[in-house]
Amino acid sequence: MTFENLYNIAKETLNPRDLSDTSCCGSVAAAIESESGKIYTGVCIDAPSSMGFCAEHSAIAAMITAGENRIVKCISVYRDGSIFPPCGRCREFIFQIHKDNYKCEVMVAKDKVVTIKELLPYHDMN
């Protein structure tokens, strides 16, 4: 799958809305391609007291629920259509769920792809 396809899937997954007086979701969406080629998506949940989580975590949870944990490609898209890299917590989470996820390609900006290894340059990959 191309990053253009993943971008379109993530953008279609966006669904910004209020969940309650204090929580909202869907302003960021992520699409990840697993080793099997299946695409998993997720949206962020913003809640007080750090109870929410990132779109990447949501997509990864769906992937793990389906029995997979190897990520080949990942992209995150904000409600305005901009692409941005995963936060440090998400980078670490991607790395920790499979020993080969340091090879995961991540689109961090339009036409800019790096690996998790490049985003975690001082991490022990062994």
Secondary structure, 3 states (H helix, E strand, C coil): CCHHHHHHHHHHHCCCEECCCCCEEEEEEEEEEECCCCEEEEEEEECHHHCCECHHHHHHHHHHHCCCCCEEEEEEEECCCCECCCCHHHHHHHHHCCCCHHHCEEEEECCEEEEHHHHCCCCCCC
